[in-house]
């Protein structure tokens, strides 16, 4: 028999636009908003890239990757734009 995971209710103030966006994303995955946000936070809090991935990220940011200019990793859109995609 597994021990129950203890949970504590917490309140956050988020923009209404962000909440609406998160609700849409949760609905597409047939999940509750609470479960969706909890999974995102667990992923961010506990999943750290390994050393090989960190090295690849550093290489891309430095511009040493195939002689290209540095890749902007501030957002997906910026990354594609800086990579010429």
N, C-alpha and C positions, 0 to 999 in steps of 0.2 A: 504494500500500500504506500503510495507516494504522499509526501507531506504537501499540504496545500500552500500555494504561493500567496504570501501575504501582500495585500494591496492597500493603498491609502488614497483616498480621494484628494485631488489637488485641483486648484483653480488657476487658469492662465487667462490673461487678457490677450486676445489675438484680433487682428483686423477682421472685419466681417467678410471682406473679399477672400482672405486666406481660409477662413472657416468654410465659406461656400465652395471654394476650390477643393478643400480636403474632403468635404461631404460628397462632391461629385466623384472624386477619385475612389473613395470608399465604396460608393454605390456601384461603380463599374466592377469592383472586385467582390461584390456581394458580401461586404463586411460592414460592421458598425463603425461609426466614426471613432469611437474609443479604441476599438481593436486596431483599426488602421493606423491611427496616430501612435499607439503604443508600439506597434511593430516597426514603424519608421524610427522611433526613438531608440528602440533596442538595437536596431541595425547600426545606427550612428554611434551609440555608446559602446557597443561591444565588438564590432567588426572593423578591425584595423588591417590595412593592406600589409602583405608580407614584404620581406626585404627586396625580393625581385620586382614586385609591383612598385614599391617605393622608388627603386632605382630607375625603372622605366618612366615613372612620373617626373622625376628629377631630370632625366634626359630630355623628355619632351619639352619641359619648361625651359631648359637651357638653350634650346635651338640646335643642339648637337645631333638631333635626329635627322638623318639623311641630308644634312647640310641645310636644313630649312630654318626659317625664322622661329623664334620661340613660340610655343603653343600657349595661348591664353586659356587657362583652366578655370577662370572665374565663373563661367557658366557654359552650358552645352552649346548655346548659340555662339558665344564668343570663341569657343574651342573650334567649332566647325568653320567659322569665318577666318580665324587665324591659320587654319590648316588648308584654306583655299577650297573648302567644300561648300 
